[in-house]
Amino acid sequence: MAILISKFQDFQQPEMMQLSQRLETQWLQLRNAIAMERQKRILRGDFTPVTAVGGSLNVFGHFDNNTSLPMVLEYPIPNTPNTKDKWSFSAGSGNGGRDQYIFKSSLGDVIFEVVNGKFECDIALTSNTK
């Protein structure tokens, strides 16, 4: 993720810097929410990992895309496919059939997956990275 954030920060235009800061903030919020949910599950004696952080309606909605589980973020982020500077969701299109969470931007698309209970960037499928 540091590579992607620095890639966005290479641009000096205020709108690109703002986009970079927004993406980094959302990414940190998601990582924190997943870690907290994992800890809560362990305290309840449930050792199942987080497998998803949303679905086709809301990119970041309920954990494991299950409405009986808590919300990932306080306010869900709606799925807006093919829209620049917005998040979208793609079911089962990632490595091993994992769901993908895609941030489309003017600088290139950034693709994330939940891997072993962690929100990770898929560098191989992310455009405009070095």
Buried (B, 14 or more C-beta within 10 A) or exposed (E): BEEBBEBBBEBEEEEBBEBBEEBBEBBEBBBEBBBEBBEEBEEEEEEEBBBBBBBBEBBBBBBBBEEEBEBBBEEBBBBBEEEEBBBBBBEEBBEEEBBBBBBBBEBBBBBBBBBEBBBBBBEEBBEEBE
